[in-house]
Amino acid sequence: MEEIKRGFLRIVWDGIKTFFTTNIATKIVSILFAMLLWGFVLTSVNPERTKLIEDVRVSSVGDSDLATRNLVVRGNMSEILGTVDVRVITDVSHYFDVTADVITARINLGSVMGAGIVTVPITVDSLSRSTVTLEIDSLITKSVPISISYTGSLPTGYWTSGATLGQREIEVTGPEQDVSRVVSAVCEIPLENRTESYNRTFDLLLYDEDGNTVEINSAYSTTTPSVAVRMEVLRTKTVPVTAMSALAGLESIPDTHVFNGATCNPSSVQIAADESIIDSVSSLSVSTIDVSNRTDSFVTTASIVLPTGVTLVSASRSVDVTIDISERMHTYEDSTDAIELLGVNQRYNYRLSLSTVNYSVTLPIRFVPLIESGDIVFGFTVDVTDVPVGTVDLSLPVIPTITLSNRSGFTFVEVTDNGNGTFVFTLLGNDEDNAGVIIEITMIMSEYLTNVTVAW
């Protein structure tokens, strides 16, 4: 059996060898002739062939006719129409030129007359499918308000006054079932890690009354609704508020009075400005305050003066400014040996260990002439009313007194013992120049206790 198979294979091999090694010239001529004959057939006869073109995109016509009837296809047209497979008969010479780019498959919406679910034929022959089902809805336009929603927070040290929208409302056009649900359009602006200003367009999110998002898919809403947004993001800084440079008329304050300073409340505020400006601002001043000829302290309201490009973060530019003006004070020192004993029993002899009282008086400088003229006189008393005879070295306080003439323009109100030999006399003005004016005169005695000895 093996010998038969080997014999058969040898015969086949010899035949093939003979075919390719004999009459070579004749075979080459035959091949060339066949090629020339096939070329003639292609150029003269050009036979037809059938070709399958896959994934041909389906388009639509008659959209404007549909819109004139206030109708619209509901949904995403691109997804609804999709693609089809087309079988094309073409001649051999153009076989490779026929692709999906040169094939057009379309539906005609001009024949759709009302809303509802309709089936529209696709007009190209030999398709993988011949119809498409569409949901037709009324075409409406609705204006909805635009609101702003911020997400996240700006980094520490940055501030914004808020975004400004290019428009307050937007018109939404599309299928009635979808558009009628829309009650608001929201512009979401992210603040996280934001250190630069916004000047760009943001897409809007459409919401129904339950807070659910609404997507408008139709041939008339291929673009997402958007709005232009401008929002400054500025760096912040806390700076002091001062009033000294805003004071006018300081030189006209009478010599009898002294300006002690001006303070602002609040004493500092937070500002916001661009990087190129904020580092140059070290403090803020206020509007002009006139203190001409003032002789008393007062509180007034002033406005903060802001340099160009600087924004005040706080809500108000007003500050309360306290102007401190007081009478110029004069202090002088004196002594006296005139100590009056109160409650003396004429049958007893009294001896005080303190023979001279040394003291200092601080009072408004305009009162100095009253002291010199005797219109204000200070005295000192020791009350021995309850001291019995035989007392030896009983310690009693020395109490100062004040006597005012009618020419002083003041009356005595009270004396306050502040301890340690310090007394404050309160006077009240009673003439035309000083009516209602309250002043205080402070006396400090270096020795304010004395030992009293009583004998027959």
C-alpha positions in Angstrom: 0.0 0.0 0.0 2.8 2.4 0.9 4.5 1.7 -2.4 1.3 2.6 -4.3 1.0 6.0 -2.5 4.7 6.7 -3.2 4.2 5.9 -6.8 1.2 8.2 -7.2 2.9 11.1 -5.6 6.0 10.6 -7.8 3.7 10.7 -10.9 2.0 14.0 -9.7 5.4 15.6 -8.9 6.8 14.7 -12.3 3.8 16.2 -14.0 4.1 19.5 -12.2 7.8 19.6 -12.8 7.2 19.0 -16.5 4.5 21.7 -16.7 6.8 24.4 -15.3 10.0 23.4 -17.0 8.7 22.9 -20.6 7.1 25.4 -23.0 7.8 28.4 -20.7 7.6 31.0 -23.4 4.2 29.8 -24.4 2.9 30.1 -20.9 4.2 33.6 -20.4 2.5 34.7 -23.6 -0.8 33.1 -22.5 -0.7 35.0 -19.1 -0.1 38.3 -20.8 -2.9 37.8 -23.3 -5.3 37.0 -20.4 -4.4 40.2 -18.7 -4.9 42.3 -21.8 -8.3 40.6 -22.4 -9.4 41.4 -18.8 -8.3 45.0 -19.2 -10.4 45.3 -22.3 -13.4 43.9 -20.6 -13.1 46.4 -17.7 -12.7 49.4 -20.0 -15.3 48.4 -22.6 -17.9 46.5 -20.7 -17.3 47.8 -17.0 -19.5 45.1 -15.3 -21.5 46.0 -12.2 -20.9 44.8 -8.7 -23.0 45.0 -5.4 -21.2 46.6 -2.4 -22.4 46.7 1.3 -21.8 50.2 2.8 -22.1 50.0 6.6 -22.9 52.8 9.2 -24.3 55.4 6.9 -25.5 58.4 9.0 -29.2 59.2 8.6 -30.1 62.9 8.3 -33.4 64.8 8.1 -35.0 67.3 5.8 -38.2 69.3 6.2 -37.2 70.5 9.7 -38.3 74.1 8.8 -41.7 72.8 7.6 -42.2 71.1 11.0 -41.2 74.2 12.9 -43.8 76.3 11.0 -46.4 74.0 12.5 -44.9 74.6 16.0 -43.8 71.0 16.1 -40.5 69.5 17.1 -38.9 66.1 17.4 -38.6 65.2 21.0 -35.3 63.6 22.0 -31.8 63.6 20.7 -32.1 63.5 16.9 -28.6 62.1 16.3 -29.3 59.2 18.6 -32.8 58.5 17.2 -31.8 58.5 13.6 -28.5 56.6 14.1 -27.0 54.8 11.1 -28.1 52.3 8.4 -26.3 49.7 6.2 -26.8 50.4 2.4 -26.3 47.9 -0.5 -25.1 49.8 -3.6 -24.8 48.5 -7.2 -21.8 50.1 -8.9 -19.5 49.4 -11.8 -16.2 47.8 -11.2 -14.2 50.9 -12.0 -15.8 52.9 -9.2 -16.2 50.1 -6.7 -13.6 51.5 -4.3 -14.8 55.0 -4.6 -18.2 54.2 -3.0 -18.0 54.8 0.8 -20.3 56.0 3.6 -19.2 59.6 2.9 -20.8 59.7 -0.5 -24.1 57.9 0.5 -27.0 59.9 1.8 -29.8 58.4 3.8 -32.5 60.8 5.0 -36.0 61.2 6.3 -38.5 63.8 5.3 -40.3 65.6 8.2 -42.3 67.8 5.9 -45.1 65.3 5.8 -45.6 65.2 9.6 -48.7 67.2 10.5 -49.3 66.8 14.2 -47.9 65.8 17.6 -47.5 62.1 18.6 -45.6 59.0 17.8 -45.0 58.8 14.0 -43.1 56.4 11.7 -41.2 58.1 8.9 -39.6 56.2 6.0 -35.9 56.4 5.2 -35.6 57.2 1.5 -32.4 55.3 0.5 -32.9 51.8 -1.1 -31.5 48.5 0.1 -31.2 49.6 3.7 -30.6 47.6 6.9 -33.9 49.2 8.1 -36.4 51.3 6.1 -38.2 53.4 8.8 -37.6 55.3 12.0 -40.0 56.0 14.8 -40.1 59.6 16.1 -41.9 61.4 19.0 -43.2 64.7 17.7 -44.1 67.4 20.3 -45.2 71.0 20.2 -42.4 73.5 19.9 -42.4 76.2 22.6 -40.1 78.9 24.0 -40.1 79.8 27.7 -38.2 82.4 29.7 -36.8 81.2 33.0 -34.8 83.2 35.6 -31.1 82.5 36.1 -29.7 82.1 39.6 -26.2 81.6 40.9 -24.9 78.7 43.0 -21.4 78.8 44.5 -19.6 75.5 45.2 -16.7 75.4 47.6 -15.0 78.4 49.3 -12.3 80.8 48.3 -8.9 80.2 49.8 -8.0 82.1 53.0 -7.0 85.6 52.2 -9.2 86.0 49.1 -12.6 87.6 48.7 -15.3 88.3 46.1 -18.3 90.6 46.1 -20.1 88.0 44.0 -20.7 87.2 40.3 -22.4 89.5 37.8 -24.4 87.7 35.1 -24.6 88.9 31.5 -28.4 88.4 31.7 -31.0 87.6 34.3 -33.2 85.3 32.2 -32.7 82.8 29.4 -35.1 81.6 26.8 -35.4 77.8 26.5 -36.8 76.4 23.3 -37.7 72.8 22.7 -40.4 70.1 23.2 -43.4 71.3 25.3 -43.2 68.2 27.6 -39.6 69.1 28.5 -39.6 72.9 28.4 -42.9 73.3 30.4 -41.2 71.5 33.3 -38.3 74.0 33.5 -38.7 76.6 36.3 -35.1 77.8 36.8 -31.7 77.9 35.3 -28.7 77.6 37.6 -25.2 78.8 37.0 -22.8 76.9 39.2 -19.5 78.7 39.9 -16.7 76.8 41.6 -14.7 78.8 44.2 -12.4 76.1 45.5 -8.7 77.1 45.1 -9.8 80.1 43.0 -7.3 83.0 43.3 -8.1 84.7 39.9 -11.1 86.6 38.6 -13.7 85.0 36.3 -14.6 86.5 32.9 -16.0 83.6 30.9 -19.2 81.7 29.9 -20.7 79.0 32.1 -23.2 76.3 31.1 -26.5 76.4 32.8 -28.3 73.6 34.5 -32.1 73.5 34.0 -34.3 72.4 37.0 -38.0 71.6 37.5 -40.0 72.6 40.6 -38.8 69.5 42.5 -35.2 70.3 42.0 -34.6 67.6 39.3 -32.5 68.4 36.3 -34.3 68.8 32.9 -32.5 67.9 29.7 -33.8 69.5 26.5 -33.1 67.1 23.6 -34.4 68.3 20.2 -33.2 69.6 16.8 -33.6 73.1 18.3 -31.5 72.7 21.4 -28.2 71.2 20.2 -26.3 73.6 22.3 -26.3 73.8 26.1 -27.8 77.1 27.4 -25.1 79.3 28.9 -24.5 82.8 30.4 -21.6 85.2 30.5 -20.1 85.6 34.0 -17.8 88.3 35.4 -16.6 87.9 39.0 -13.6 89.6 40.7 -11.5 87.5 43.1 -9.3 89.8 45.2 -6.7 89.4 47.9 -7.6 90.7 51.3 -5.7 92.5 54.0 -6.5 94.1 57.4 -5.3 97.7 57.7 -5.7 100.3 60.5 -8.0 103.3 60.1 -6.5 106.7 61.3 -8.0 110.2 61.5 -5.0 112.4 62.2 -4.4 113.4 58.6 -8.1 114.2 58.3 -8.3 116.8 61.1 -8.6 120.5 60.1 -8.3 123.5 62.4 -6.0 122.0 65.0 -4.1 125.3 65.2 -7.2 127.2 66.2 -7.9 125.3 69.4 -7.6 127.8 72.2 -4.4 127.9 74.3 -6.3 127.0 77.3 -7.2 123.6 75.8 -5.1 120.7 74.4 -5.8 118.2 71.7 -5.1 114.7 73.1 -5.7 112.6 70.0 -8.3 111.0 67.7 -9.4 107.3 67.7 -11.6 105.5 65.2 -14.1 102.8 65.9 -13.6 100.3 64.3 -9.8 100.9 64.5 -9.1 98.6 61.6 -10.9 97.2 58.6 -10.5 94.5 56.0 -9.9 95.6 52.4 -9.6 93.7 49.1 -7.7 94.7 46.0 -5.7 93.3 43.1 -2.2 91.9 43.8 -0.6 94.9 42.2 -2.3 97.4 44.5 -2.9 95.8 47.9 0.7 95.7 49.1 1.0 99.4 48.7 -1.9 100.1 51.1 -0.7 100.3 54.8 -3.5 102.3 56.3 -6.7 104.2 55.5 -7.8 107.7 56.4 -11.2 109.2 56.8 -13.0 112.3 55.4 -12.2 115.7 56.7 -13.1 116.5 60.4 -13.2 120.2 61.4 -12.0 120.8 65.0 -11.6 124.6 64.7 -12.1 126.5 68.0 -13.3 123.3 69.7 -12.9 123.2 73.5 -14.5 119.9 74.3 -14.3 116.2 73.3 -16.8 114.9 70.8 -17.7 112.0 68.6 -18.5 112.3 65.0 -19.1 110.0 62.0 -16.7 110.0 59.1 -16.4 108.0 55.9 -13.3 105.9 55.0 -11.4 107.2 52.0 -10.6 104.3 49.7 -7.8 104.5 47.1 -8.6 103.6 43.5 -9.0 99.9 43.1 -9.5 99.1 46.8 -12.7 97.6 48.0 -13.9 97.6 51.6 -14.9 94.1 52.6 -17.1 95.3 55.5 -20.6 96.5 54.8 -20.2 100.1 55.8 -17.7 102.8 55.1 -18.7 104.9 58.1 -16.6 104.9 61.3 -17.1 106.7 64.6 -14.2 109.1 65.4 -13.7 110.2 68.9 -11.9 113.6 69.2 -10.3 114.1 72.6 -9.9 117.7 73.6 -9.5 118.7 77.2 -8.7 121.8 79.2 -5.0 122.4 79.6 -4.1 121.5 83.2 -1.8 123.3 85.6 -0.2 121.8 88.7 1.3 123.8 91.4 2.6 123.0 94.9 2.1 125.0 98.1 2.0 124.7 101.8 0.2 126.2 104.8 0.2 126.2 108.5 -3.4 127.3 108.7 -5.1 124.2 110.0 -8.6 124.8 111.4 -9.8 122.6 114.3 -13.5 121.7 114.2 -15.5 120.9 117.4 -13.1 122.5 119.8 -13.9 122.5 123.5 -12.7 125.8 124.8 -11.7 124.2 128.2 -9.2 121.9 126.5 -5.8 122.5 124.9 -5.1 120.8 121.6 -1.8 120.1 120.1 -1.3 118.7 116.5 1.9 116.9 115.5 1.4 118.3 111.9 2.1 122.0 111.9 2.4 122.5 108.1 0.4 120.9 105.2 2.3 120.4 102.0 0.1 119.8 98.9 -0.2 120.0 95.2 -3.2 121.1 93.2 -4.0 120.2 89.6 -6.7 122.3 87.9 -7.5 123.9 84.5 -5.0 126.5 83.6 -7.7 129.2 83.2 -8.3 128.8 87.0 -4.8 129.9 87.9 -5.8 133.6 88.0 -8.7 132.8 90.3 -6.2 131.2 92.7 -3.9 134.2 92.5 -6.7 136.7 93.1 -8.2 134.7 96.0 -11.4 133.8 94.3 -10.5 130.2 95.0 -9.1 129.5 98.4 -8.1 126.1 99.9 -8.3 125.4 103.6 -7.6 122.4 105.9 -9.5 121.1 108.9 -9.2 118.5 111.6 -12.4 117.4 113.4 -11.7 117.0 117.1 -15.4 117.0 118.2 -15.4 113.6 119.7 -11.8 113.6 121.1 -11.9 113.5 124.9 -9.5 115.2 127.2 -6.5 113.0 128.1 -6.1 111.7 124.6 -2.5 111.3 123.5 -1.3 111.0 119.9 -4.7 110.1 118.4 -4.3 109.9 114.6 -6.9 112.0 112.7 -7.2 112.9 109.0 -6.6 116.3 107.6 -9.6 117.3 105.4 -9.2 120.0 102.7 -11.8 122.6 101.9 -12.5 125.0 99.1 -14.0 128.4 99.2 -15.3 130.1 96.0 -16.2 133.7 95.4 -19.1 134.8 93.3 -16.6 136.1 90.7 -15.3 132.5 90.0 -18.5 131.6 88.1 -18.6 128.2 89.9 -20.2 126.7 93.0 -18.9 123.9 95.1 -20.7 120.5 94.6 -18.8 117.9 96.5 -15.4 116.6 97.6 -14.4 113.0 97.0 -11.8 111.3 99.2 -9.9 108.9 96.9 -7.6 107.7 99.7 -3.9 108.3 100.5 -4.4 112.0 100.8 -6.0 112.5 97.3 -9.2 114.6 97.1 -11.2 115.7 94.1 -13.3 118.8 94.3 -16.2 118.9 91.8 -17.5 122.4 90.8 -20.4 123.4 88.7 -20.5 126.5 86.5 -23.3 129.0 87.3 -22.7 132.1 85.2 -23.4 132.8 81.5 -19.9 131.6 80.4 -19.8 128.4 82.4 -23.4 127.4 83.0 -23.7 123.7 83.3 -19.9 123.1 83.0 -18.5 120.6 85.4 -14.9 120.7 86.3 -12.7 118.8 88.8 -9.8 120.0 90.8 -7.4 117.4 92.3 -5.5 117.9 95.5 -2.8 115.6 96.8 -1.4 116.1 100.3 2.0 114.6 101.1 0.9 114.2 104.8 -2.7 113.7 105.4 -2.8 112.3 109.0 -1.9 114.2 112.2 -1.6 113.1 115.9 -3.8 115.0 118.3 -3.1 115.4 122.0 -5.8 116.9 124.3 -5.1 118.2 127.8 -6.6 120.6 130.3 
